Amino acid sequence: MPARELGTEGWLRPWSGGNGGNCVEAMKLADGRVAVRQSADPDGPALIYTSGEITAFIQGAKSGEADFLLS
C-alpha cells in the first residue's frame, strides 16, 4: 500500500540510529495492524503486518533468530 494513504501523523522511528536519516518508521493502525516504511521514502510503499506477525518478528529478533543479518 502507498504509505501516503496512511497520512503523515503517527509514524515513529523506533529503530533510528546514526545512519544519516535512513530509518525504519512504524505506525500502529486503528485495527491493531502495524505499517512499516522507509523514512527516506515517505511516499513509497508501506508494508502492513498483523499484530501476530509483528510479535513473531520482535520475539524472533530478541532471541537472536535474525543475527545472521548482522554479519
Long-range contacts (C-beta under 8 A, 24 or more apart in sequence): 1-35, 1-45, 1-46, 1-48, 2-43, 2-44, 2-45, 2-46, 3-35, 3-37, 3-41, 3-42, 3-43, 3-44, 3-45, 3-46, 4-42, 4-43, 5-46, 6-35, 6-46, 8-42, 11-37, 11-39, 11-42, 13-39
